[in-house]
Amino acid sequence: MAQTKAQRQAAAKKAAATRKRNAKKAKEKSQAAGKRAASTRQANEATASAKEAKSAAKSAVGSVTSAALSATRAAQQAGRSVASRVGGAGKRGKR
């Protein structure tokens, strides 16, 4: 059975409304995906920054600790040197 002009126009109108709804859904889905992607990227950047800061802090603490140990050893050696000089040539400080 052939369709009348009115039936074809109604079907075209319905199809256009469906395409419009589908386009709107696709746009919303795309925007949501973009927001999620941006959120993930920002979270990854924050994690990387936190790891870098932690590493830098550990490095700084390690450097300070190393410097403190070196200073302690130097003071001990200086103390031994002074004790050796004061005590005379025959006596030596504890090593």
Sequence and secondary structure as in RCSB ss.txt:
>XXXX:A:sequence
MAQTKAQRQAAAKKAAATRKRNAKKAKEKSQAAGKRAASTRQANEATASAKEAKSAAKSAVGSVTSAALSATRAA
QQAGRSVASRVGGAGKRGKR
>XXXX:A:secstr
    HHHHHHHHHHHHHHHHHHHHHHHHHHHHHHHHHHHHHHHHHHHHHHHHHHHHHHHHHHHHHHHHHHHHHHH
HHHHHHHHHHHH SS     
